[in-house]
């Protein structure tokens, strides 16, 4: 893991579980598990301890008296609950009011969050020998496992899977139809890689991505079929300044370029 990264963890769930306050304060340690259900994380922590106690082989020690369940807010992990030995529900962290970077928390939560941000809590003096080897290698998504089980059961029974939707604000490029017309008028209607000439579906591919400040101009675009446009965006094809070609070490994305396509690519 990169020491320079402020926090490499990107979770889709609301809460993350750490084995102990020591693990949480180790900035590079990823959570043991994630979930929108904090009590499910508390139960999972108990299961981890039980499994570690039964396993006689050397491995990561899970012998803390309590785990830490934190919520990620504005890119910062804020401890909210403890997973406590013998309890199957998350226990709220208590203590005097506090705040870190303007985010409200209580008690030891501020100390833990500050330690994780600075990585100064656990060093050779406070935790001799502690390293990345003491941390989990992957984060278990408890909610995803539950959803997948429900989907598998529905499919096995020939039933209908749950339809799920998300609402949000989407940034849409309203100028894209105009840019596509400009591109096809300037470069022609055939894919600049394979030569497929079906104007109804050929798209305008940015050579320098719009998200990277690429200009909305014919000079910065080429016509591409949907298949090879997606391949280019995924890094499977590269632009060398005059033509498209397969990226090093990648499989060819069919169909192969035709003679017409090779001619267009160098145009």
C-alpha positions in Angstrom: 0.0 0.0 0.0 1.1 3.6 -0.6 2.1 5.5 2.5 1.4 8.8 0.6 -2.3 8.0 0.2 -4.5 9.8 2.8 -6.8 6.8 2.9 -7.0 4.1 0.2 -10.4 2.7 1.3 -13.4 3.3 -0.9 -16.5 1.5 0.4 -20.0 1.4 -1.0 -21.6 0.8 2.4 -22.1 3.2 5.2 -20.0 1.5 7.9 -16.6 -0.3 8.1 -15.4 -2.7 10.9 -11.9 -2.8 12.3 -10.6 -5.6 14.5 -9.4 -3.1 17.2 -8.6 0.5 17.9 -5.0 -0.3 17.0 -6.0 -1.7 13.6 -8.2 1.3 13.0 -5.4 3.8 13.8 -3.1 2.1 11.4 -3.8 4.4 8.4 -3.2 1.7 5.7 -5.4 -0.9 7.4 -8.5 -1.7 5.4 -11.7 -2.7 7.2 -12.4 -6.3 8.0 -16.0 -5.9 6.6 -18.5 -3.3 5.4 -22.2 -3.0 5.8 -25.1 -0.6 6.1 -26.1 -2.6 9.2 -23.8 -1.8 12.2 -25.2 -4.7 14.3 -24.3 -7.1 11.5 -20.7 -5.8 11.7 -20.7 -6.4 15.5 -21.8 -10.0 15.0 -19.2 -10.5 12.3 -16.5 -9.3 14.7 -17.6 -12.0 17.2 -17.4 -14.6 14.4 -13.9 -13.5 13.5 -12.8 -13.9 17.2 -14.4 -17.3 17.4 -12.7 -18.5 14.2 -9.3 -17.1 15.4 -9.7 -18.9 18.8 -10.4 -22.3 17.1 -7.6 -21.9 14.6 -4.4 -23.3 16.1 -2.3 -22.4 13.1 -0.3 -19.1 13.1 -2.3 -16.2 11.7 -3.5 -12.7 12.4 -4.3 -12.3 16.1 -7.9 -11.2 16.7 -7.8 -10.9 20.5 -8.9 -7.3 21.2 -11.6 -6.6 23.8 -13.6 -4.5 21.3 -13.6 -3.7 17.6 -14.3 -0.3 16.0 -17.2 0.5 13.7 -16.6 3.7 11.8 -18.7 5.8 9.4 -17.0 7.5 6.5 -18.0 11.2 6.2 -16.5 13.6 3.7 -13.6 11.2 3.2 -12.8 10.8 6.9 -13.5 7.8 9.0 -15.3 8.7 12.2 -15.6 5.9 14.8 -19.3 5.7 16.0 -19.6 2.3 17.7 -17.7 -0.5 19.3 -18.1 -4.2 18.6 -18.0 -5.6 22.1 -17.1 -9.1 23.3 -20.2 -11.0 24.2 -22.6 -8.5 22.6 -24.4 -9.0 19.3 -25.2 -5.4 18.8 -23.1 -2.3 18.2 -22.4 -0.2 21.3 -22.4 3.5 20.8 -19.1 5.2 21.6 -19.7 7.6 24.6 -17.9 10.5 26.0 -17.6 14.3 26.0 -18.5 16.1 22.7 -15.7 16.6 20.3 -15.1 17.4 16.6 -12.5 16.7 14.0 -12.4 18.8 10.8 -15.9 20.1 11.8 -17.4 16.6 12.0 -19.1 15.9 15.3 -18.0 12.9 17.4 -17.6 11.9 21.0 -15.0 10.5 23.4 -12.2 8.5 22.0 -13.6 8.8 18.5 -11.7 12.1 17.9 -8.4 10.5 19.1 -8.9 7.5 16.9 -9.8 9.5 13.8 -6.9 11.9 14.3 -4.5 9.0 14.7 -5.7 7.3 11.5 -5.4 10.6 9.6 -1.9 11.3 10.8 -0.7 7.7 11.3 1.1 8.9 14.4 -0.8 6.9 17.0 1.0 3.6 16.4 4.7 3.7 15.9 7.6 1.6 17.2 7.2 3.0 20.7 3.5 2.4 21.1 3.1 -0.8 19.0 6.4 -2.5 18.4 6.4 -4.9 15.5 2.9 -3.8 14.2 2.8 -3.9 10.4 0.6 -4.4 7.4 0.9 -8.2 8.0 -1.4 -7.7 11.0 -4.1 -6.2 8.8 -6.7 -7.9 6.6 -6.0 -8.5 2.9 -9.6 -7.8 1.7 -12.8 -6.3 3.0 -15.9 -8.5 3.1 -19.1 -6.8 1.9 -21.8 -8.3 4.2 -24.6 -6.7 2.3 -23.4 -7.8 -1.1 -23.3 -11.4 0.1 -26.9 -11.2 1.3 -28.1 -9.6 -2.0 -26.3 -12.2 -4.1 -27.8 -15.0 -2.1 -31.3 -13.6 -2.7 -30.6 -13.2 -6.4 -29.2 -16.8 -6.7 -32.3 -18.2 -4.9 -34.6 -16.3 -7.2 -32.8 -17.5 -10.3 -32.8 -21.1 -9.1 -36.5 -20.9 -8.7 -37.0 -19.4 -12.0 -38.4 -16.3 -10.4 -37.9 -12.6 -10.9 -34.9 -10.9 -9.4 -35.4 -7.7 -7.4 -35.2 -4.6 -9.5 -33.0 -2.0 -7.9 -32.5 1.6 -8.8 -30.5 4.6 -7.7 -31.5 8.2 -8.0 -29.0 11.0 -8.3 -27.8 14.0 -10.2 -26.1 13.1 -13.5 -23.9 15.4 -15.4 -24.9 15.1 -19.1 -22.9 16.5 -22.0 -25.6 18.4 -23.9 -23.1 19.3 -26.6 -22.4 15.7 -27.6 -24.9 15.4 -30.5 -23.4 18.6 -32.0 -19.8 17.3 -31.5 -20.7 13.9 -33.1 -22.1 15.7 -36.2 -18.9 17.8 -36.4 -16.7 14.7 -36.0 -18.5 12.8 -38.7 -18.6 15.8 -41.1 -14.9 16.3 -40.7 -13.5 12.7 -40.5 -16.2 10.7 -42.3 -18.6 8.1 -40.9 -16.4 5.0 -40.8 -14.8 3.8 -37.5 -11.2 5.0 -37.5 -10.0 1.6 -36.2 -12.0 -1.1 -37.9 -13.6 0.8 -40.8 -17.2 -0.2 -40.0 -19.3 2.4 -41.8 -22.7 2.5 -40.2 -23.4 6.2 -39.6 -26.5 5.5 -37.4 -24.3 4.1 -34.6 -20.8 5.5 -35.1 -19.8 7.7 -32.2 -17.4 10.6 -31.5 -14.5 9.3 -29.4 -12.4 11.9 -27.5 -8.6 11.4 -28.0 -8.1 13.3 -24.8 -11.0 12.6 -22.4 -13.5 15.3 -21.6 -12.9 14.6 -17.9 -9.2 15.4 -18.5 -9.9 18.7 -20.2 -10.0 17.4 -23.7 -11.4 19.9 -26.2 -14.8 19.5 -27.7 -13.5 19.8 -31.2 -13.0 17.7 -34.4 -9.2 17.8 -33.8 -9.7 16.0 -30.5 -12.2 13.4 -31.8 -12.4 10.5 -34.2 -15.3 8.4 -35.4 -15.4 5.0 -33.7 -17.9 2.2 -33.6 -19.4 1.6 -30.1 -17.3 -1.6 -29.6 -14.0 0.1 -30.3 -15.0 3.3 -28.6 -15.5 1.3 -25.4 -12.2 -0.5 -26.0 -10.4 2.8 -26.3 -11.9 4.2 -23.2 -10.9 1.0 -21.3 -7.3 1.3 -22.4 -7.4 -1.7 -24.7 -6.7 0.6 -27.7 -4.2 3.5 -27.8 -3.8 6.5 -30.1 -0.2 7.2 -31.2 -0.9 10.6 -32.7 -1.9 9.3 -36.1 -3.8 6.0 -35.7 -5.3 3.6 -33.2 -3.7 0.3 -32.3 -3.8 -2.4 -29.6 -2.3 -1.5 -26.3 0.8 -3.5 -25.3 0.0 -6.8 -23.6 -3.8 -6.7 -24.5 -5.8 -9.1 -26.6 -7.0 -7.8 -30.0 -10.5 -6.4 -29.9 -12.4 -7.7 -32.9 -13.2 -7.3 -35.7 -9.6 -6.6 -36.9 -9.0 -3.3 -38.8 -9.9 -3.5 -42.5 -7.9 -1.8 -45.2 -10.4 1.0 -45.2 -10.1 1.3 -41.4 -6.3 1.5 -41.5 -6.5 4.2 -44.1 -9.0 6.2 -42.0 -6.9 5.8 -38.8 -4.0 7.6 -40.4 -6.1 10.4 -41.8 
